[in-house]
Amino acid sequence: MKFKMKLYKVLLLSLVLMIISCKTDSRKGNSVQKHYVLAKSIPVAMMISKIPQLESYSKLMTESLKKNPPVLLMEEKELTDTKQRKAQDIALSDREFIRDVYHRENGAPLRNEIMSVREAKQDEIPAGVQCATGDCFRVLMYNYYSNSSVIALVDVGKGTVANIKHLIDAEAEINKRLYNIAIDIALNSPEVFQSLDLDPNDISSARNSLEINMISTKCERSKHLCVGPVFFNKKNKRTVWSIVDLTDWKLTGLAWAESNEKDQKITEMELQNEFVMAHFCEKTCDTAFGDWKLNYRIVGSDGLEVFDVKYKDQKVIRSSKIVDWHVSYLNKPGVGYSDATGCPMFSAAAVVAFNGPYIEEIKNDRNSGSGFAFVQDFRSPIWPAMCNYRYQSRFEFYDDGSFRIMGVNHGKGCNDSAVYKPVFRMDIEVGDGPENFAMWNGNSWQKWDKEQWTDQNNAKYSKEGYWMKLTNDSGTGYYIEPDYGQYGKKGRGDAAFVYVSRFHDDLDEGVSDMVTIGDCCSYDYKQGPEKFLEPAESLDKGKIIIWYVPRMYNDKRAGNEYCWAKMEASDGKLEVRTWPGTIGPKFIPIRK
């Protein structure tokens, strides 16, 4: 079946150094002015070391994976009578109840936990099921791998399971042990104390001074078991709604307000979207690292725009962004999508900003030396499910003044015959006055006098590996080195179409947020930027825009994965593994 969709304007080199944010505004919801905060990641080992009950629980969970069936039982102190214990045992002996406790493909044990065992309410007993008075018990088990629950209705008098119900993506009630662990995780996360305006060193005092309860919440994107501890500071009348991830044992984030309304709730998606909108969307932000300074913003459907970039106080990039991701399938015309990346609300983006940008340190990379990477993640709502995407805008800035403008694709899309063609718009600064563009022809640099395009598949490179250069009249500027395979497994070559156009202060040529550009599913040079070359203008005495459209081919073959993602079981829970595809040109300073 052919399909074609265009989405218009209307969603690793080192460790992460820091999540960054710029000036925020407060956003209103449900008549309460809330402030949204994402939590910084605390290593699981550190969190376990802080919470004795979590340490004991983690050991019990590890031991449960060795049992048959691999299920963590309720604590004995929560099972107050023999009928509860009997109901749990009967349920665990039922083949349908434990149907999904092992991985269906490789048989690996999965994390499962009994959350509740209680007498069933009358409206929970299906028609046709009859138990003696007080003999119908409801047993609920949660599966951490699939984010699913199974409920058994047990007749303890007859010793049988009368009914089984499987629930996918349903909010699971939690047992008392997890209730206490969730509160401890929140109280051992500094963001909670900062938002409550309390001393983070006095957890025991906080427990006594705070009103604490638990409300339901969802982790729509991670598909994890999450709960919502709510903390109310009686002294300053401040309420904190937190989200605790009980699959990964961490605080995801929170919202706080000067309010005594404690029954509201937030979800993972609301938290992340509101945080991005408040801090980054259509806002000018800035950051600095090493000798580099830059401004940035997330725009409606052109993703992350980095602009006014300076190296040692000398401007080097006026503006750069990926305006679209074209995706073609099956090697057939007309089959594919155009994906816009950008703000998660009030925009055309289908693949939306996921949290804020972050900075990575690059240490002694064999191709470029040391420096920093500036990265923004964009994800479809339920990535990595089929036909969902995860892209990144990545800028690598090196200590020697060179830089690389990159796109990263984590897959996995709709199948394994995809070609991804991100459309880069790059406005590079090489000093005052007109700019000149030239391409290596095999013997010398050939200057382009008018607007035109070329294909890397026909490229010739200088002995240094350079394909093009952008200079001013004095000859300073940048050599342009595409990916032609020199990065090993980190890249398979750009195979880029390059278009050079004269700069126009025209909203339709990318100065502002653009609507979807070009044909999503074309395999030739007609990717959108060619329309800015018709009719071809002279490049003489003008400023230049470089449009760069590489071609990335995904691959799911074992041992050769690229632009691909896979869901696997790790320690009994779901783990997403990715093999990112990276593309983009490097700019090397020409020094006289």
Residue pairs with C-beta under 8 A, 6 or more apart in sequence:
2 332
2 334
2 335
3 335
4 334
4 335
4 336
4 520
4 521
5 336
5 337
5 338
5 520
6 337
6 338
6 516
6 520
7 337
7 338
7 339
7 340
7 348
7 350
7 516
8 340
8 348
8 515
8 516
9 300
9 301
9 340
9 347
9 348
9 513
9 515
9 516
10 347
10 348
11 340
11 341
11 342
11 344
11 347
11 349
11 350
11 351
11 352
11 378
11 380
11 381
12 360
12 580
13 360
13 362
13 363
13 365
13 373
13 396
14 360
14 361
14 362
14 363
14 373
15 360
15 361
16 358
16 359
16 360
17 358
17 359
17 360
17 361
17 372
18 358
18 359
19 38
19 40
19 355
19 356
19 357
19 358
20 285
20 287
20 356
20 357
20 358
20 359
21 279
21 280
21 285
21 356
22 279
22 280
22 283
22 284
22 285
22 286
23 279
23 283
23 285
24 35
24 278
24 279
25 278
26 33
26 34
26 35
26 278
27 33
27 34
27 36
27 274
27 277
27 278
28 34
29 270
29 274
30 261
30 264
32 257
32 259
32 261
32 264
33 257
33 258
34 241
34 255
34 256
34 257
34 266
34 274
35 195
35 255
35 256
35 257
36 253
36 254
36 255
36 271
36 274
36 275
36 278
37 191
37 195
37 253
37 254
37 255
37 256
37 275
38 252
38 253
38 271
38 272
38 275
38 355
38 356
39 189
39 191
39 250
39 251
39 252
39 253
39 254
40 190
40 191
41 250
42 188
42 189
42 250
42 251
44 248
44 249
44 250
47 54
47 185
47 188
47 249
47 250
48 54
48 55
48 58
48 249
49 55
50 188
51 181
51 184
51 185
51 188
53 177
53 180
53 181
53 184
54 181
54 184
54 185
54 249
57 177
57 181
58 249
60 72
61 72
61 111
61 113
61 572
62 571
64 70
64 71
64 72
64 73
64 111
64 112
64 113
65 109
65 111
65 571
65 572
66 109
69 92
69 98
69 101
69 102
69 112
70 101
70 102
70 109
70 110
70 111
70 112
70 572
71 92
71 98
71 101
71 112
71 113
71 114
71 141
72 111
72 112
72 113
72 114
73 88
73 114
74 84
74 88
74 114
74 115
74 116
74 117
74 175
75 175
75 176
75 177
78 117
78 175
78 176
78 177
79 85
79 88
79 117
83 119
83 134
83 135
83 137
83 156
84 117
84 118
84 137
85 117
86 156
86 159
87 117
87 137
87 139
87 154
87 156
88 114
88 117
88 139
90 152
90 154
90 156
90 159
90 160
90 161
91 97
91 139
91 141
91 152
91 154
91 161
92 98
94 152
94 161
94 164
96 161
96 164
97 139
97 141
97 150
97 152
97 161
97 164
98 112
99 150
100 110
100 143
100 146
100 148
100 150
100 166
101 109
101 110
101 112
101 143
102 108
102 109
102 110
103 109
103 110
103 145
103 569
106 569
108 569
108 572
109 572
110 143
110 144
110 145
110 146
110 569
110 572
110 573
111 143
111 144
111 145
111 571
111 572
111 573
112 141
112 142
112 143
112 144
112 572
113 141
113 142
113 144
113 175
113 178
114 139
114 140
114 141
114 175
115 140
115 141
115 142
115 149
115 172
115 173
115 174
115 175
115 178
116 138
116 139
116 140
116 173
116 175
117 137
117 138
117 139
117 140
118 137
118 138
119 134
119 136
119 137
119 138
120 136
120 137
120 138
120 153
121 138
124 138
124 153
125 131
125 136
125 153
126 153
126 162
126 163
129 136
129 153
129 155
129 162
129 163
131 155
131 157
131 158
131 162
132 155
132 157
135 155
135 156
135 157
135 158
136 153
136 154
136 155
136 162
137 153
137 154
137 156
138 151
138 152
138 153
138 154
139 151
139 152
139 154
140 149
140 150
140 151
140 172
140 173
141 149
141 150
141 151
141 152
142 148
142 149
142 172
142 225
143 149
143 150
144 224
144 225
144 247
144 572
144 573
144 574
145 569
145 572
145 573
145 574
146 168
146 574
147 168
147 169
147 223
147 224
147 225
147 574
148 166
148 167
148 168
148 169
148 170
149 166
149 167
149 170
149 172
150 164
150 165
150 166
150 167
151 164
151 165
151 167
152 161
152 163
152 164
153 161
153 162
153 163
153 164
153 165
154 160
154 161
154 162
155 161
155 162
169 223
171 216
171 218
172 225
174 182
174 225
174 227
174 246
178 227
178 246
179 214
179 227
181 246
181 249
182 214
182 227
182 229
182 244
182 246
183 212
183 214
183 229
185 244
185 249
185 250
185 251
186 192
186 229
186 231
186 242
186 244
186 251
187 193
187 203
187 206
187 207
188 203
189 242
189 250
189 251
190 200
191 251
191 253
191 254
192 231
192 240
192 242
192 251
192 254
193 199
193 200
193 206
194 200
195 238
195 240
195 254
195 256
196 206
196 210
196 231
196 233
196 236
196 238
196 240
196 256
197 233
197 236
197 238
198 206
198 209
198 233
199 205
199 206
209 233
209 234
209 235
210 231
210 232
210 233
210 234
211 231
211 232
211 234
211 262
212 229
212 230
212 231
212 232
213 229
213 230
213 262
214 227
214 228
214 229
214 230
215 228
215 230
215 241
215 263
215 264
215 265
216 227
216 228
216 265
217 226
217 227
217 228
217 243
217 265
217 266
217 267
217 268
218 226
218 267
218 268
218 269
219 225
219 226
219 243
219 245
219 252
219 267
219 268
220 267
220 268
220 269
220 381
220 382
221 268
221 269
221 272
221 354
221 379
221 381
221 382
221 383
222 245
222 247
222 248
222 252
222 268
223 382
223 574
224 245
224 246
224 247
224 248
225 245
225 246
225 247
226 243
226 244
226 245
226 246
226 247
226 252
226 268
227 243
227 244
227 246
228 241
228 242
228 243
228 244
228 265
228 266
229 242
229 244
230 239
230 240
230 241
230 242
230 262
231 239
231 240
231 242
232 238
232 239
232 240
232 260
232 262
233 239
233 240
236 258
237 258
237 259
237 260
238 256
238 257
238 258
238 259
239 256
239 257
239 258
239 259
239 260
239 261
239 262
240 254
240 255
240 256
241 254
241 255
241 256
241 264
241 265
241 266
242 251
242 253
242 254
243 251
243 252
243 253
243 254
243 266
243 267
243 268
243 271
244 250
244 251
244 252
245 251
245 252
247 573
252 268
252 271
253 271
253 272
253 275
254 266
254 271
255 266
255 271
255 274
269 381
272 344
272 354
272 355
273 344
273 345
273 352
275 355
275 356
276 298
276 343
276 344
276 352
276 353
276 354
276 355
276 356
277 343
277 344
277 345
277 346
279 285
279 356
280 296
280 297
280 298
280 353
280 356
280 357
281 297
281 298
281 299
281 300
281 342
281 343
281 344
281 345
281 347
281 353
282 297
282 298
282 299
282 300
282 343
283 297
284 295
284 297
285 295
285 296
285 297
286 293
286 294
286 295
286 296
287 293
287 294
287 296
287 359
287 374
288 294
289 359
289 372
289 397
290 371
290 372
290 397
290 399
291 311
291 312
291 399
291 401
292 309
292 310
292 311
292 372
292 397
293 309
293 310
293 313
294 306
294 307
294 308
294 309
294 310
294 317
294 374
294 395
294 397
295 306
295 307
295 308
295 309
296 304
296 305
296 306
296 307
296 357
296 374
297 304
297 305
297 307
298 304
298 305
298 342
298 343
298 353
298 376
299 305
299 321
299 342
299 343
299 513
300 342
300 343
300 346
300 347
300 348
300 349
300 513
301 323
301 340
301 341
301 342
301 343
301 347
301 348
301 349
301 513
301 514
301 515
301 516
302 321
302 322
302 323
302 340
302 341
302 342
302 510
302 513
302 514
303 321
303 322
303 323
303 340
303 341
303 342
303 349
303 353
303 376
303 378
303 391
303 393
304 321
304 322
304 341
304 353
304 357
304 376
304 393
305 319
305 320
305 321
306 317
306 319
306 320
306 321
306 374
306 393
306 395
307 317
307 318
307 319
307 320
308 315
308 317
308 318
309 315
309 316
309 317
309 320
309 397
309 403
310 316
311 397
311 401
311 403
312 401
315 429
316 401
316 403
316 428
316 429
316 587
317 403
317 426
317 427
317 428
317 429
318 427
318 428
318 429
319 425
319 427
319 511
320 395
320 405
320 424
320 425
320 426
320 427
320 428
321 393
321 424
321 425
321 510
322 341
322 391
322 393
322 407
322 422
322 423
322 424
322 425
323 423
323 424
323 425
323 510
323 514
323 517
324 338
324 339
324 340
324 422
324 423
324 514
324 516
324 517
324 518
324 528
325 338
325 339
325 340
325 341
325 351
325 389
325 391
325 407
325 409
325 420
325 421
325 422
325 423
326 336
326 337
326 338
326 339
326 420
326 421
326 422
326 423
326 518
326 519
326 520
326 521
326 522
326 527
326 549
327 336
327 337
327 338
327 339
327 389
327 413
327 418
327 419
327 420
327 421
327 520
328 335
328 336
328 418
328 419
328 421
328 520
328 521
328 522
328 523
329 335
329 336
329 413
329 414
329 415
329 417
329 418
329 419
329 521
330 415
330 417
331 417
331 523
332 521
333 521
333 522
333 523
334 521
335 521
336 418
336 520
336 521
337 520
338 516
338 518
338 520
339 350
339 351
339 389
339 391
340 347
340 348
340 349
340 350
340 351
340 516
341 349
341 351
341 352
341 353
341 378
341 391
341 393
342 348
342 349
342 352
342 353
342 378
342 513
343 349
343 352
343 353
344 352
344 353
348 515
348 516
349 378
350 380
351 378
351 379
351 380
351 389
351 390
351 391
352 378
352 379
352 380
352 381
353 376
353 377
353 378
354 377
354 378
354 379
354 390
355 377
356 376
357 374
357 375
357 376
358 374
358 375
358 376
359 372
359 373
359 374
359 375
360 372
360 373
360 375
361 370
361 372
361 373
362 368
362 369
362 370
362 371
362 372
362 373
362 396
362 398
363 370
364 370
365 371
367 486
367 487
368 396
368 398
368 400
368 402
368 404
368 586
369 398
369 399
369 400
370 398
370 399
371 396
371 397
371 398
371 399
372 396
372 397
373 394
373 395
373 396
373 397
374 394
374 395
374 397
375 392
375 393
375 394
375 395
376 392
376 393
377 390
377 391
377 392
378 390
378 391
378 392
378 393
379 388
379 389
379 390
379 391
380 388
380 389
380 390
381 388
382 388
383 389
383 390
383 410
383 565
384 390
384 410
384 411
384 412
384 565
384 566
384 567
384 576
384 578
386 412
386 414
387 413
387 414
388 412
388 413
389 409
389 410
389 411
389 413
390 409
390 410
390 411
390 565
390 578
391 407
391 408
391 409
391 410
391 422
392 407
392 408
392 409
392 410
392 580
393 406
393 407
393 408
394 406
394 407
394 408
394 582
394 584
395 403
395 404
395 405
395 406
396 403
396 404
396 406
397 403
398 404
400 589
401 589
402 586
402 587
402 588
402 589
403 586
403 587
404 584
404 585
404 586
404 587
405 424
405 426
405 548
405 584
405 585
405 587
406 582
406 583
406 584
407 422
407 424
407 550
407 582
407 583
407 584
408 580
408 581
408 582
409 420
409 422
409 552
409 554
409 563
409 580
409 581
410 563
410 565
410 578
410 579
410 580
411 554
411 563
411 564
411 565
411 578
411 579
411 581
412 554
412 556
412 563
412 564
412 565
412 566
413 420
413 554
413 563
416 554
416 555
416 556
416 564
417 554
418 553
418 554
418 563
419 523
419 551
419 552
419 553
419 554
420 551
420 552
420 553
420 554
420 563
420 581
421 527
421 549
421 550
421 551
421 552
422 549
422 550
422 552
422 583
423 517
423 518
423 527
423 528
423 529
423 547
423 549
424 546
424 547
424 548
424 549
424 550
424 584
425 510
425 545
425 546
425 547
426 545
426 546
426 547
426 548
427 503
427 543
427 545
427 546
428 470
428 477
428 478
428 544
428 546
428 587
430 470
430 471
430 472
430 476
430 477
430 478
431 472
431 474
431 476
431 477
432 472
433 472
433 473
434 472
434 473
434 540
434 541
434 542
434 543
435 470
435 471
435 472
435 477
435 539
435 542
435 543
435 544
436 447
436 470
436 471
436 472
436 473
436 477
436 539
436 544
437 447
437 448
437 468
437 469
437 470
437 500
437 539
437 544
437 546
438 445
438 446
438 447
438 448
438 468
438 469
438 471
439 445
439 446
439 448
439 454
439 467
439 468
440 446
440 460
440 461
440 462
440 466
440 467
440 468
441 460
442 460
445 469
448 500
448 539
449 538
449 539
449 540
450 536
450 537
450 538
450 539
451 499
451 500
451 501
451 502
451 532
451 533
451 536
451 537
451 539
452 499
452 500
452 533
452 536
453 497
453 498
453 499
453 500
453 525
453 529
453 530
453 533
454 497
454 498
455 496
455 497
455 498
455 525
456 467
456 482
456 484
456 493
456 494
456 495
456 496
456 497
456 498
456 550
457 495
459 467
459 482
459 484
460 467
461 467
461 484
462 479
464 479
464 481
465 481
465 484
465 486
466 479
466 480
466 481
466 588
467 480
467 481
467 482
467 484
468 479
468 480
468 498
469 477
469 478
469 479
469 480
469 590
470 477
470 478
470 480
470 544
470 546
470 587
471 477
471 478
471 590
474 592
475 590
475 592
476 589
476 590
476 591
476 592
477 589
477 590
478 587
478 588
478 589
478 590
479 587
479 588
479 590
480 546
480 585
480 586
480 587
480 588
481 585
481 586
481 587
481 588
482 493
482 494
482 496
482 550
482 585
482 586
483 491
483 492
483 493
483 494
483 550
483 582
483 583
483 584
483 585
484 493
484 494
485 491
485 492
485 493
487 582
490 582
491 581
491 582
491 583
492 552
492 553
492 562
492 581
494 548
494 550
494 551
494 583
494 584
494 585
495 550
495 551
496 548
496 549
496 550
496 551
496 583
496 585
497 525
497 527
497 529
497 548
497 549
497 550
497 551
498 546
498 547
498 548
498 549
499 529
499 530
499 532
499 533
499 546
499 547
499 548
499 549
500 539
500 544
500 545
500 546
500 547
501 509
501 529
501 532
501 533
501 537
501 544
501 545
501 547
502 537
502 538
502 539
502 542
502 543
502 544
502 545
503 542
503 543
503 544
503 545
505 511
508 514
509 532
509 545
510 545
517 527
517 528
517 529
518 526
518 527
518 528
518 529
518 530
518 531
519 526
519 527
519 528
527 549
528 547
528 549
529 547
529 549
532 545
532 547
548 584
548 585
550 583
550 584
552 562
552 563
552 581
552 583
553 562
553 563
554 562
554 563
554 564
554 581
555 561
555 562
555 563
555 564
556 564
561 579
562 579
562 581
563 579
563 580
563 581
564 578
564 579
565 576
565 577
565 578
565 579
566 576
566 577
566 578
567 574
567 575
567 576
567 577
568 574
568 575
568 576
568 577
569 575
